[in-house]
Amino acid sequence: MEFAMEGDYDANWLSGKEFTSDMWNWKAARTNPIGISHDKITVISKQTMAESYKTTLPDGSNLYINRPTDMGVEPYATKRYFKKQQDLMPKYVPQEKLPAGSR
């Protein structure tokens, strides 16, 4: 679910419009085990942003997409493995404490 916050919102992120929105993501392997949605912000801009994804629009202009998470504790941790330890090795491990604050 996505909610317009600022700018000229468009559900099509590649429309060329600039906006900020609030987005709630349900993720089967990441947030479903603890019964929540992940709360993030979506920022679509023609201005360069740190830690953003750069894409090129059909007219040749650049667009930057940034998806920071809201303040608070992440609902899951990303686990990295350097060798096989067992048959099922989950990449995302839900946090024992439910997120607090804006999340």
Buried (B, 14 or more C-beta within 10 A) or exposed (E): EBEEBEBEBBEEBEBBBBBBBBBBBEBEEBBEBBEBBBBBBBBBBEEEBEEBEEEEEEEEEEBBBBBEBBEEBBBBEEEEEEEEEEEEEEEBEBEEEEBEEEB
